[in-house]
Amino acid sequence: LKWTIIYFVRTARYLESAIAAALEKRMVLIGGPRQVGKTTLALGFLGRDADERHPGYLNWDHPSVPPGLRRAELPPGEPLLVLDEIHKYARWRNLLKGIYDTEKSRRRIIVTGSARLDYYRKGGDSLVGRYRYFRLHPFSLRELNPRPSSVDLKRLLECGGFPEPLFEQRADERRIWRRDRITRVVREDLRDLEQVREITLVEHLVDLLPSKVGSPLSVKSLREDLQVDHKTAERWLQILENL
């Protein structure tokens, strides 16, 4: 309970001051791995107690949000907008460009998204010069505790740096979180971004990789385990790195 309270009270992360400075000049895009805390970080700029019900928070996954955003119908009187998962819209760059160009004198804008935001922004960029991009990483030892102890290190090594498992007290809940996250990354993000038919073999690759930590990675060994050609194994590794 102690760790959970610390996390939810402390919504700010190490990027807070840099994001606040960037917002004075342009909109901000926050990317990074799924479930690393991007939405929590962005909501903190809406107010200390802000949550997903705040009128300035617009999630593309909510059925009522896409129709309004496509018509540029924005909540009145909100000086800051947090647009979450807007990159799921095929023409999100042009939509965002239009909103920013007409609203930049009246509003600040934060855009958050999963690994797909990282991926999509590398394409033809009609937003150049209009944004600063930040990538949020999991908790480091120094961020977890400015004066870390061996207990902090042990906790980080056991739980990882993602907020939910890091501050979850029950080991069984952490295992469920990890399983669900890997499933969503492989079966949702990968499927959306890449044409990979052998999803079960990619899941097999994900299961194999932890045993390779601490030793030179042999694509040849992975290829033999997966029974695929060398080029395919390398491509799957690159896809997982991108995600």
Secondary structure, DSSP 8 states (H G I E B T S, - for coil): -HHHHHHHH----TTHHHHHHHHTTSEEEEE-STTSSHHHHHHHTT-TT--TTSTTEEETTSTTHHHHHHTT---TT-SEEEEESGGGSTTHHHHHHHHHHHHTTT-EEEEE--HHHHHHHTS--TTTTSEEEEE-----HHHH-SS--HHHHHHHHHH-SSHHHHH---HHHHHHHHHHHHHHIIIIIHHHHS--S-HHHHHHHHHHGGGGTTS---HHHHHHHHT--HHHHHHHHHHHHH-
